[in-house]
Amino acid sequence: MAFDAALPFRRDPITGFASLDELADAVHQDLRILLLTNPGERVMDPLFGVGLKRYLFEPLTTTTLGDIEAKINEQVQRYLSFITIRNIQFSSALDSGPNALLEGLDENLLGITISYSYGFGEVREIYITA
């Protein structure tokens, strides 16, 4: 018995399409979809989605990061209320101080690590780059 369809869709010789058989994988996929969906993109629910892509050309300020964090918390509480966000951490090339670039990290890249739990308290992480 599958919990959800595996995305992207891929063929399975037995069932036709691959599915997620583990609850942890289904929850992880649900969170990823919520983060990457733009509001208005989902049919019949124009409020669904964090829309990380819309922050793509915004200045990297504490206000922008606060807006992203608030939007993630709001959307998870509304659509995935079985998930508890434990921590949201941002990483960028400017982390080591004002105007200082970290080695090996693109200065235009923002990483978001979200620690979350569900069910019996197992803590997992998801990492998204924008």
Backbone as CSV, one residue per row, in Angstrom:
resi,resn,N_x,N_y,N_z,CA_x,CA_y,CA_z,C_x,C_y,C_z
1,MET,0.848,-1.181,0.000,0.000,0.000,0.000,0.890,1.240,0.000
2,ALA,0.687,2.126,-0.966,1.516,3.317,-1.112,0.920,4.485,-0.344
3,PHE,1.779,5.374,0.117,1.331,6.584,0.783,1.096,7.700,-0.225
4,ASP,1.908,7.736,-1.286,1.854,8.846,-2.229,2.563,8.448,-3.513
5,ALA,2.305,9.184,-4.582,3.020,8.957,-5.838,4.403,9.576,-5.727
6,ALA,5.398,8.876,-6.232,6.757,9.401,-6.217,6.898,10.434,-7.328
7,LEU,7.430,11.589,-6.986,7.655,12.636,-7.977,9.137,12.854,-8.157
8,PRO,9.626,13.057,-9.341,8.879,13.043,-10.592,8.386,11.631,-10.903
9,PHE,7.297,11.558,-11.697,6.730,10.266,-12.046,7.756,9.420,-12.783
10,ARG,7.792,8.141,-12.448,8.650,7.207,-13.164,7.946,5.855,-13.215
11,ARG,8.273,5.087,-14.213,7.605,3.812,-14.452,8.012,2.769,-13.429
12,ASP,7.046,1.956,-13.037,7.270,0.801,-12.188,6.668,-0.390,-12.932
13,PRO,7.426,-1.456,-13.151,6.917,-2.565,-13.957,5.720,-3.290,-13.329
14,ILE,5.551,-3.181,-12.023,4.472,-3.910,-11.358,3.202,-3.066,-11.243
15,THR,3.340,-1.828,-10.726,2.162,-1.002,-10.467,1.899,0.044,-11.539
16,GLY,2.805,0.237,-12.466,2.641,1.257,-13.503,3.451,2.500,-13.212
17,PHE,3.306,3.052,-12.004,4.093,4.208,-11.600,4.678,3.952,-10.219
18,ALA,5.875,4.480,-9.987,6.539,4.303,-8.694,5.784,5.060,-7.611
19,SER,5.805,4.511,-6.413,5.123,5.151,-5.294,6.053,5.194,-4.086
20,LEU,5.678,6.028,-3.128,6.437,6.138,-1.884,5.801,5.225,-0.854
21,ASP,6.535,4.219,-0.423,6.014,3.237,0.514,6.318,3.595,1.966
22,GLU,7.199,4.537,2.180,7.582,4.944,3.533,6.938,6.283,3.859
23,LEU,6.353,6.380,5.039,5.719,7.617,5.466,6.719,8.769,5.505
24,ALA,7.937,8.503,5.951,8.964,9.547,6.043,9.240,10.159,4.673
25,ASP,9.296,9.330,3.640,9.542,9.828,2.284,8.368,10.659,1.781
26,ALA,7.149,10.232,2.087,5.956,10.970,1.666,5.891,12.338,2.344
27,VAL,6.208,12.400,3.630,6.200,13.673,4.364,7.272,14.598,3.799
28,HIS,8.453,14.049,3.532,9.553,14.833,2.969,9.143,15.425,1.616
29,GLN,8.518,14.614,0.767,8.067,15.082,-0.546,6.982,16.150,-0.408
30,ASP,6.049,15.969,0.517,4.990,16.955,0.733,5.570,18.312,1.126
31,LEU,6.575,18.297,1.997,7.207,19.546,2.428,7.947,20.197,1.273
32,ARG,8.671,19.414,0.496,9.402,19.944,-0.663,8.429,20.592,-1.661
33,ILE,7.306,19.938,-1.919,6.310,20.483,-2.846,5.758,21.804,-2.308
34,LEU,5.466,21.865,-1.018,4.951,23.090,-0.412,5.950,24.236,-0.552
35,LEU,7.227,23.955,-0.349,8.260,24.989,-0.427,8.448,25.511,-1.849
36,LEU,8.379,24.643,-2.827,8.710,25.020,-4.203,7.513,25.466,-5.038
37,THR,6.297,25.286,-4.534,5.112,25.707,-5.278,4.855,27.190,-5.053
38,ASN,4.589,27.906,-6.150,4.260,29.319,-6.052,2.778,29.490,-5.746
39,PRO,2.418,30.447,-4.881,0.995,30.699,-4.650,0.306,31.009,-5.984
40,GLY,-0.867,30.402,-6.180,-1.595,30.574,-7.427,-1.309,29.491,-8.453
41,GLU,-0.286,28.700,-8.223,0.111,27.656,-9.157,-0.755,26.408,-9.019
42,ARG,-1.260,26.148,-7.853,-2.070,24.950,-7.620,-3.538,25.252,-7.935
43,VAL,-4.102,24.430,-8.781,-5.491,24.607,-9.186,-6.404,24.440,-7.970
44,MET,-7.386,25.281,-7.841,-8.411,25.249,-6.798,-7.915,25.687,-5.411
45,ASP,-6.644,26.024,-5.261,-6.155,26.533,-3.987,-5.057,27.560,-4.246
46,PRO,-5.438,28.800,-4.549,-4.450,29.815,-4.925,-3.538,30.261,-3.789
47,LEU,-3.833,29.885,-2.552,-2.999,30.288,-1.418,-1.916,29.268,-1.088
48,PHE,-1.966,28.080,-1.706,-1.024,27.003,-1.402,0.362,27.346,-1.928
49,GLY,1.373,27.158,-1.109,2.762,27.276,-1.543,3.511,28.429,-0.911
50,VAL,4.780,28.162,-0.607,5.665,29.190,-0.062,6.146,30.097,-1.181
51,GLY,6.457,29.518,-2.333,6.911,30.313,-3.470,8.314,30.845,-3.312
52,LEU,9.255,29.963,-3.000,10.641,30.406,-2.810,11.213,31.102,-4.042
53,LYS,10.719,30.750,-5.217,11.239,31.350,-6.455,10.968,32.853,-6.531
54,ARG,9.924,33.322,-5.869,9.623,34.751,-5.954,10.629,35.604,-5.178
55,TYR,11.423,34.978,-4.316,12.458,35.691,-3.572,13.797,35.690,-4.314
56,LEU,13.789,35.164,-5.519,15.022,34.955,-6.274,15.842,36.229,-6.458
57,PHE,15.208,37.337,-6.774,15.955,38.564,-7.041,15.784,39.611,-5.938
58,GLU,15.321,39.177,-4.790,15.202,40.076,-3.641,16.573,40.268,-2.999
59,PRO,16.823,41.434,-2.394,18.098,41.630,-1.699,18.206,40.679,-0.505
60,LEU,19.405,40.205,-0.250,19.640,39.267,0.843,19.812,40.062,2.144
61,THR,18.669,40.346,2.792,18.670,41.110,4.039,17.969,40.292,5.116
62,THR,18.105,40.733,6.354,17.424,40.041,7.448,15.907,40.140,7.300
63,THR,15.424,41.212,6.696,13.986,41.361,6.455,13.496,40.300,5.475
64,THR,14.235,40.098,4.393,13.859,39.083,3.403,13.895,37.699,4.022
65,LEU,14.943,37.398,4.784,15.045,36.093,5.436,13.921,35.900,6.448
66,GLY,13.554,36.953,7.163,12.440,36.886,8.104,11.122,36.628,7.392
67,ASP,10.941,37.254,6.219,9.730,37.026,5.428,9.647,35.574,4.959
68,ILE,10.769,35.030,4.508,10.803,33.634,4.050,10.476,32.698,5.207
69,GLU,11.101,32.930,6.355,10.868,32.076,7.523,9.402,32.142,7.971
70,ALA,8.836,33.341,7.990,7.433,33.491,8.392,6.501,32.792,7.414
71,LYS,6.806,32.899,6.120,5.976,32.254,5.098,6.049,30.733,5.216
72,ILE,7.245,30.198,5.467,7.395,28.750,5.642,6.575,28.284,6.839
73,ASN,6.712,28.969,7.969,5.965,28.589,9.176,4.459,28.670,8.960
74,GLU,4.009,29.733,8.302,2.574,29.915,8.053,2.020,28.804,7.157
75,GLN,2.728,28.504,6.070,2.250,27.497,5.123,2.276,26.087,5.719
76,VAL,3.318,25.775,6.473,3.388,24.452,7.109,2.264,24.302,8.123
77,GLN,2.014,25.337,8.902,0.938,25.272,9.896,-0.419,25.113,9.218
78,ARG,-0.601,25.760,8.082,-1.891,25.722,7.384,-2.124,24.419,6.630
79,TYR,-1.104,23.932,5.897,-1.303,22.805,4.991,-0.697,21.480,5.478
80,LEU,0.312,21.554,6.309,0.959,20.334,6.809,1.023,20.408,8.331
81,SER,-0.113,20.543,8.951,-0.155,20.778,10.401,0.390,19.613,11.221
82,PHE,0.578,18.455,10.614,1.165,17.310,11.308,2.683,17.425,11.410
83,ILE,3.266,18.414,10.744,4.712,18.655,10.810,4.975,19.770,11.815
84,THR,6.005,19.584,12.639,6.457,20.618,13.558,7.824,21.101,13.082
85,ILE,7.918,22.380,12.774,9.197,22.964,12.362,10.040,23.170,13.615
86,ARG,11.211,22.549,13.644,12.114,22.677,14.796,13.082,23.841,14.631
87,ASN,13.579,24.011,13.395,14.576,25.052,13.160,14.629,25.354,11.668
88,ILE,14.817,26.630,11.332,15.063,27.041,9.956,16.378,27.798,9.966
89,GLN,17.309,27.330,9.159,18.637,27.941,9.132,18.975,28.343,7.701
90,PHE,19.456,29.558,7.538,19.845,30.065,6.229,21.363,30.070,6.125
91,SER,21.871,29.768,4.942,23.319,29.846,4.704,23.554,30.518,3.358
92,SER,24.526,31.401,3.346,24.882,32.095,2.112,26.363,32.409,2.141
93,ALA,26.830,32.952,1.035,28.242,33.312,0.942,28.593,34.465,1.878
94,LEU,27.621,35.157,2.391,27.870,36.299,3.272,27.810,35.934,4.749
95,ASP,27.728,34.646,5.067,27.571,34.212,6.454,28.734,34.569,7.374
96,SER,29.924,34.654,6.838,31.074,34.874,7.710,31.277,36.333,8.080
97,GLY,30.376,37.207,7.682,30.473,38.612,8.064,30.107,39.503,6.895
98,PRO,30.015,40.800,7.171,29.638,41.733,6.109,30.652,41.725,4.974
99,ASN,30.171,41.561,3.777,30.968,41.601,2.545,32.054,40.536,2.477
100,ALA,31.994,39.507,3.296,32.977,38.420,3.248,32.337,37.216,2.565
101,LEU,33.072,36.608,1.665,32.553,35.462,0.926,33.154,34.177,1.455
102,LEU,32.313,33.174,1.671,32.805,31.860,2.076,33.375,31.145,0.869
103,GLU,34.460,30.440,1.052,35.098,29.698,-0.033,34.169,28.639,-0.596
104,GLY,34.099,28.526,-1.908,33.379,27.446,-2.555,31.867,27.603,-2.582
105,LEU,31.337,28.731,-2.140,29.891,28.928,-2.143,29.561,30.098,-3.048
106,ASP,28.688,29.873,-3.999,28.269,30.908,-4.942,27.676,32.080,-4.163
107,GLU,28.123,33.286,-4.453,27.654,34.452,-3.710,26.189,34.775,-3.964
108,ASN,25.608,34.203,-5.002,24.200,34.445,-5.304,23.293,33.310,-4.827
109,LEU,23.835,32.379,-4.077,23.093,31.198,-3.654,22.666,31.329,-2.200
110,LEU,21.423,30.962,-1.931,20.915,30.939,-0.558,20.480,29.515,-0.251
111,GLY,21.026,28.959,0.810,20.637,27.621,1.243,19.711,27.718,2.442
112,ILE,18.690,26.862,2.442,17.743,26.834,3.553,17.693,25.403,4.077
113,THR,18.043,25.225,5.343,17.954,23.918,5.987,16.827,23.979,7.005
114,ILE,15.863,23.085,6.840,14.706,23.055,7.740,14.727,21.741,8.506
115,SER,14.799,21.827,9.823,14.685,20.649,10.682,13.230,20.548,11.099
116,TYR,12.650,19.373,10.921,11.243,19.190,11.239,11.008,17.817,11.844
117,SER,9.881,17.680,12.485,9.490,16.381,13.031,8.007,16.178,12.763
118,TYR,7.585,14.946,12.888,6.180,14.586,12.712,5.957,13.289,13.474
119,GLY,4.731,12.987,13.724,4.405,11.712,14.362,5.033,11.548,15.727
120,PHE,5.939,10.593,15.833,6.527,10.233,17.118,7.784,11.017,17.452
121,GLY,8.014,12.126,16.770,9.108,13.004,17.134,10.411,12.794,16.402
122,GLU,10.424,11.983,15.354,11.650,11.796,14.584,11.995,13.110,13.893
123,VAL,13.207,13.597,14.078,13.632,14.853,13.481,14.366,14.553,12.179
124,ARG,13.930,15.206,11.121,14.548,15.074,9.796,14.886,16.451,9.284
125,GLU,15.678,16.507,8.227,16.050,17.778,7.627,15.768,17.755,6.132
126,ILE,15.470,18.937,5.616,15.340,19.130,4.182,16.227,20.318,3.831
127,TYR,16.954,20.229,2.730,17.838,21.316,2.305,17.414,21.770,0.923
128,ILE,17.153,23.051,0.783,16.731,23.654,-0.478,17.705,24.772,-0.813
129,THR,18.089,24.896,-2.064,18.893,26.029,-2.496,18.078,26.897,-3.447
130,ALA,18.247,28.175,-3.318,17.540,29.113,-4.186,18.507,30.124,-4.731
